[in-house]
Amino acid sequence: MTCYLRHLKEILEKAGIELTSANRQEIDRAIHRIAGVNYKDCPNAWKQVKGADR
């Protein structure tokens, strides 16, 4: 479900967000929302986050 979050750990830390097991799903949902991708569609969310379509 949230496998791509490990790649964002450093960015989240620089933003002052600590990634924990307690907030992992909430952060994942927020990233999906920001990316404009339906929740649990991780491949497309990751594609949008890393800019693969640009």
N, C-alpha and C positions, 0 to 999 in steps of 0.2 A: 504494500500500500504506500509506504513512504520511503521507498528505497532511495529516491533521488535526494532526499534531505541531507544525507551524509555529505553530498557534494556542496551543499549550501551552508554547512556548519560555520565556516570561517566568515562568510558574508553576514550570517545571522548574528554572530558574535560581535562583529564590527558595528552592527546596528543596535547592539545592546540587548539582543534576544538570546536567552539561553535555551537551547534545545534540550528538552527533558522528555522522559517517557510520559509525563503528565500532560505536557502541552503539545506533543508531537502531532496529534490528530487535528487540533485547532489550527496549528501553523500550516499543516498540509491543506486543510480546507481553505484557509485564507489565500494561499498561493494559487490554488485552483481558481478561486474567485477572481483574483487579480489577473490571472492568465486568461480568463474567460473560457475556462474548460470545465465541463461537468465533473463533479467530484468522483473520485476513484478512477478517472481516466488518466492515470499517471504517465503513460508514455507521451500523450499529447501535452500534458502540463509541463513535463520536463522539456519537450521540444520547444514550447513557447518560452520557458524560462531561459533556456540557453540560446535562443534566437536562431534555431535551425531553419526557420522559414524565411528569414530575412536576408 
